[in-house]
Amino acid sequence: MDKQIHCIVTGERGEIRSFALSRQTVKVVLGLCCFFLFGSGFGWFSSGENIVLRKQLAQVQKELDVTVASNASLQARTAKQEQEQQALLNAALTDLKHKSRVIESILASVGVNLEVHESAKGAGGPFTRQPQDSYEGLTLRVDHYVDTIQSVPLGAPVRGTITSQFGGRLDPINGQPAFHSGVDIRNNPGAKIIAPAGGVVVASGYDNGHGNFIVVDHGNRFQTSYFHLQKGFVKTGEAVTRGQGLGLVGNSGRSTGAHLHYEIKYRDKLIDPVKFIQVPSRAAALQTKQAAAMAK
């Protein structure tokens, strides 16, 4: 087999040239041509793939930018909501503190014990002190105060003039020194008497000393009594609400004229009703004072 390949090239003028190439050289040339052809094709293919990848990367980056912007917006809204919630909580705490002080002052002015008495039997667990100024702590305190104050007979059961104070006095009938267990409030016969707090009627009827009478138990060891009535509206065992009519001012029993004898007992002890009658005006003044202090 020939080891060379002869190539003949003719020109336009009829010139003929020939040259010989070895088979090995031809193989090398053909190999180089194939290599360059393959390389060019691979480069073109790679270039096309790179364009697709760049487009996909650009899309991913765009989506990432949108996600980051959305997350930043969400964080901003969350922060704003937290600030608003904190502002509301602070306002609620301030309001609770204000109400707590008002109720404390009201009850302290009439000598009501605000301590919570709970049983230590059948209870336990780790001790964690409740912060006094926490929302939960204030809520519990105010709830307890509100529950207590619901039972406190506040204000006068009837309008009128106090003609006889609580304590020592001269008896209006025999003129002898005596102890007056309540206050006498003078008003016209038939003036309406209202309940100064909710409760249950535990006694009602008539006797020579008290005339027509009603006794109401308000819970939390408060009890009120109403004597010398013209007429009673409620009977023993009946539940009453604050402001409900109990009866009418009269002159029944041992009495010198139309009036209401009004008594308050707390923890089975007679106390001066005047303190409780004056509570609404004291509370209004206290609220005005505290509101002015908070506005500064």
Summary of the structure (lengths in Angstrom):
residues: 296
radius of gyration: 49.6
end to end distance: 117.9
largest distance: 169.8
contacts: 789
relative contact order: 0.10
helix: 42%
strand: 27%
